[in-house]
Structures are given as structure tokens and as C-alpha cells.
Amino acid sequence: MAQARADGATVLVTCGSAQSNHARLTTAAARRVGLEVTVVLSHDERREFQGNLLTVCLMGADVRFVDTEDHWDLERHADQVFEELRVKGYRPHYIPVSGTSPLRCLGYVRGGLELADELNTRGLDPLAVYLPFGTGGILTGRLTALRARGLTCPVVGISVNRGADRCQESPDTWWVAVSELLSLDPARSRGEVEIHDQFVGAGYGDATSDCLDAIALMAEAEGVLLDTVYSGKVRAGLCAHQHDRRGSADRPVVMLHSGGVPALFAYDTEIREHLNCRTGHIF
Ligand SMILES: Cc1ncc(COP(=O)(O)O)c(C=O)c1O
């Protein structure tokens, strides 16, 4: 927001899925600083007036639906909207999909420093840190902070959309860009980074049965709500890895809950069916 205001912006433009958390948060942030906001959303199967979409509309964003389910294709549509607003006399400021840019990774750098300090205070040395992987902004921010504090454990990204090969390009790019922004040597060691793509299912936002199981498990065991797009997939990955090899009583595994609970409400049909099978009750 500071950058948008410094540029003299009058309207923010961003894009995402119909249930984009990023669109919700960008809209909220724009409203806090008195800016207009236009969000370009994919006209996907989650376009029901629910969850994040409901909140985006409630906060008065100018919502433009486009017919694509490809996140990266959305940026092309957002460019057109940007140009349209510019011609009309607005000063648009573009925020990329997922909000990922070096500057915006700094929030997760700060969050990562907080995590490292808390682990240090409690005398904990984690076996691994698990987090969701979309564009790789969260992973890069966290990794930068943990390594800066001397934590060497593997950082494990669970992909929510792309294959691991394609995901790998993102941390390569963002690591260098964030390092340059913070005047750190990009050639320093990044340590161990794993990216797993087996938990995506049929594609972005697919509520796989492992993901729904992980959501139910966390809800029942901890009273913590996860979502079907990000944290549920991370928990599903973590469950599989714990089953195979990872985790011990004295060294914890840290899992980042990155938010996104409103999207859960757009999955009421899948969740109801899953609960009916899991519990034997008919909801
Ligand atoms: C709740 C949540 N977690 C994780 C992500 C993915 O983060 P990144 O694109 O930085 O990998 C998003 C993206 O918008 C999100 O909404």
C-alpha cells in the first residue's frame, strides 16, 4: 500500500480465482487507505456468492469476471483492465497474482523472523518447516528469514497447483530478488528446500479426499480450521510424510497456517459429503 500511495495511485488492480484470499486482502487493504480497487477473477466453478467472493463484494470492489482458470492467464486480462482504467483517467497500481513481488515477500520475512525467535526462546530445533507453495512468495520470505537466523532444517513447500519442476523456477527467481532488496548475498547457501507436487489432485482448488481428511482431522483434534486450497493440502502432505518417515517426539515439525478459511464455505457440498462418509451421519 505504501508503494501504491507513493506512486500516487488512485485504484489498485489485481487478479485471482473466484475464491481468492489475495483479492479479499487486497480489497481490505485498499479500503483501509482509501483507494478504489478492481479485482479480475476467474469465472471458475467456485464463483458462488460465498466465502472470499462475498467479502470482496461486501467491501465494494469492482469485480470483473473472466473466462479462464489459469492463474497466469489472468494477468493478461488484468493488464487490459489496467489499461482501460488508465485511459479513463485513473492512476492504477498493479499487484501481481498472489501479491508476490520482492517487496511483498518482506511480510513473510518478518513473519519468519518471528517464528525463528519464538523457536529459539522455546529451545526448539524443528525437523522441518512445512508451508503452501503457489507462486513461491511465502516460501521465499520464510526461507530468507529462517536462514538469516541460522536455522538449517529443510523448508518443505507443498504445491497447490503446478508440478515441482515448474515450481522450482520461482524460489530461484525470488531468492535473488529478495536478497538484492535486503542487500544479502544471493550466492549464500539456501539450505535444503523440498517441493512436493503429489498433493495437488486434479488441479488448483481440487478438494482431494486426503485434503478433506486432513481438514477434518485438524478440526476434530485441535479445533483449527484449514482450507481446501492451501493449508488442507499442506496438512495432507505433512500427514503422508509423517506416516512415511518424518516427525519425532522431541523435534517438532512446524506447519504454517497461511489463512484462507473463508474459501472453506465455498466447498460446502464436498465437505458435507465427506463428513457423511467419515461419520456415518447424514448432514
Ligand atoms: C491462504 C494462502 N496460502 C498460501 C498462498 C500461496 O502463497 P504463494 O503464492 O506466496 O506461494 C495463498 C495465495 O494467495 C493463499 O491465499
The ligand as an ORCA input file, in Angstrom:
! r2SCAN-3c Opt
* xyz 0 1
  C      -4.103    -18.779      2.138
  C      -2.983    -18.775      1.142
  N      -1.886    -19.512      1.396
  C      -0.877    -19.594      0.508
  C      -0.901    -18.898     -0.691
  C       0.221    -19.090     -1.674
  O       1.268    -18.259     -1.453
  P       2.428    -18.074     -2.535
  O       1.752    -17.716     -3.838
  O       3.267    -16.968     -1.998
  O       3.165    -19.360     -2.652
  C      -2.005    -18.087     -0.985
  C      -2.058    -17.330     -2.237
  O      -2.824    -16.437     -2.460
  C      -3.079    -18.041     -0.056
  O      -4.191    -17.328     -0.304
*
